[in-house]
Amino acid sequence: MSGPSPQSPEARRRRLKDRRERLRAEIERSRWASRAWSVIKRVAVGVYSDGFIHAGNLAYLTLVAVFPFFILAAAMAQILGRTRAGLETVNGFLLTVPPSVAEVLRPAITDVLEARTGPLLWFGAIIGLWTVGSLIETIRDILRRAYGTRSTSPFWHYRLRAMGIIVLSVFGALLALSLQVLLVAAETLVEQLLPGSDAAFAILTASRLVPAAMLYLALYFIFAALTPSRYRAKRFPKWPGAAFTASWWYGTSLLLPLFLSNIGSYSLTYGGLAGAMITLIFFFIIGLGVVIGAELNAALADFPDGEEPAEETEDPL
């Protein structure tokens, strides 16, 4: 894996010690066109440095972690007295992926959840915490490299934080599911009372936007929680990366089926593994979107001239 991008915030901050670099940076910030081109260049250099390697890692780890995550969701739903919520969470997730990917994942995840009950379910949930934690740590490493920082805290500290993020993510998924159920019930009620009304149309539209909004909020939470501490202040925006990644995700979900429909020979190439390969390709593209989102947030991060940030748990590479 190559070194950090020369366009990372830490690399740019060190260059600002030179007076000419400070003058050039000030000129770039004062001109919209120069600013936009500078951000695009920073993102491109960062993605080229090691973005494709990280996208491959994310694709593999996502495929490995998706089953343990839903096992954990089923276990936590059982605590809350909602034993069917685990399968409903799976269905909600599969709405955000292309149909060909959903066809591969749905029967496998359903079989795993139905086979695990009692102590076996909780054993799987414990393993799931560790497995999904590896996925969280990969995203953390992507953000570290995008910002040009490194970790100095103990390994167990980050693992505990990752587990906390996972638990909160599961609760968030269950909350999103409950909201979706309420919207569907409201839609049905309004259609029965006022068929064809504007209110029914508004609720229908809202129900379609809920998965997209929840995906954005989940990505924003992950970016905000995993960004190096030096760059967590409000002046360093997190929403552009989350918004880009959510748009990239939904764009991929819409365009990948169209692309596959025009390529009928991929099953001849991969045989019985065609479905698994399409799933990996989808997760690779999503992983690349996560890398671009992280690099976008890093590209937008600028320190005021002459400012030296305080030393924190994340040090420059």
Rosetta blueprint (number, residue, H / E / L):
1 M L
2 S L
3 G L
4 P L
5 S L
6 P L
7 Q L
8 S L
9 P H
10 E H
11 A H
12 R H
13 R H
14 R H
15 R H
16 L L
17 K L
18 D L
19 R H
20 R H
21 E H
22 R H
23 L H
24 R H
25 A H
26 E H
27 I H
28 E H
29 R H
30 S H
31 R L
32 W H
33 A H
34 S H
35 R H
36 A H
37 W H
38 S H
39 V H
40 I H
41 K H
42 R H
43 V H
44 A H
45 V H
46 G H
47 V H
48 Y H
49 S H
50 D H
51 G H
52 F H
53 I H
54 H H
55 A H
56 G H
57 N H
58 L H
59 A H
60 Y H
61 L H
62 T H
63 L H
64 V H
65 A H
66 V H
67 F H
68 P H
69 F H
70 F H
71 I H
72 L H
73 A H
74 A H
75 A H
76 M H
77 A H
78 Q H
79 I H
80 L L
81 G L
82 R L
83 T L
84 R L
85 A H
86 G H
87 L H
88 E H
89 T H
90 V H
91 N H
92 G H
93 F H
94 L H
95 L L
96 T L
97 V L
98 P L
99 P H
100 S H
101 V H
102 A H
103 E H
104 V H
105 L H
106 R H
107 P H
108 A H
109 I H
110 T H
111 D H
112 V H
113 L H
114 E H
115 A H
116 R L
117 T L
118 G L
119 P H
120 L H
121 L H
122 W H
123 F H
124 G H
125 A H
126 I H
127 I H
128 G H
129 L H
130 W H
131 T H
132 V H
133 G H
134 S H
135 L H
136 I H
137 E H
138 T H
139 I H
140 R H
141 D H
142 I H
143 L H
144 R H
145 R H
146 A H
147 Y H
148 G L
149 T E
150 R E
151 S E
152 T L
153 S L
154 P L
155 F H
156 W H
157 H H
158 Y H
159 R H
160 L H
161 R H
162 A H
163 M H
164 G H
165 I H
166 I H
167 V H
168 L H
169 S H
170 V H
171 F H
172 G H
173 A H
174 L H
175 L H
176 A H
177 L H
178 S H
179 L H
180 Q H
181 V H
182 L H
183 L H
184 V H
185 A H
186 A H
187 E H
188 T H
189 L H
190 V H
191 E H
192 Q H
193 L H
194 L L
195 P L
196 G L
197 S L
198 D H
199 A H
200 A H
201 F H
202 A H
203 I H
204 L H
205 T H
206 A H
207 S H
208 R H
209 L H
210 V H
211 P H
212 A H
213 A H
214 M H
215 L H
216 Y H
217 L H
218 A H
219 L H
220 Y H
221 F H
222 I H
223 F H
224 A H
225 A H
226 L H
227 T L
228 P L
229 S H
230 R H
231 Y H
232 R L
233 A L
234 K L
235 R L
236 F L
237 P L
238 K L
239 W H
240 P H
241 G H
242 A H
243 A H
244 F H
245 T H
246 A H
247 S H
248 W H
249 W H
250 Y H
251 G H
252 T H
253 S H
254 L H
255 L H
256 L H
257 P H
258 L H
259 F H
260 L H
261 S H
262 N L
263 I L
264 G L
265 S L
266 Y H
267 S H
268 L H
269 T H
270 Y H
271 G H
272 G H
273 L H
274 A H
275 G H
276 A H
277 M H
278 I H
279 T H
280 L H
281 I H
282 F H
283 F H
284 F H
285 I H
286 I H
287 G H
288 L H
289 G H
290 V H
291 V H
292 I H
293 G H
294 A H
295 E H
296 L H
297 N H
298 A H
299 A H
300 L L
301 A L
302 D L
303 F L
304 P L
305 D L
306 G L
307 E L
308 E L
309 P L
310 A L
311 E L
312 E L
313 T L
314 E E
315 D E
316 P E
317 L L
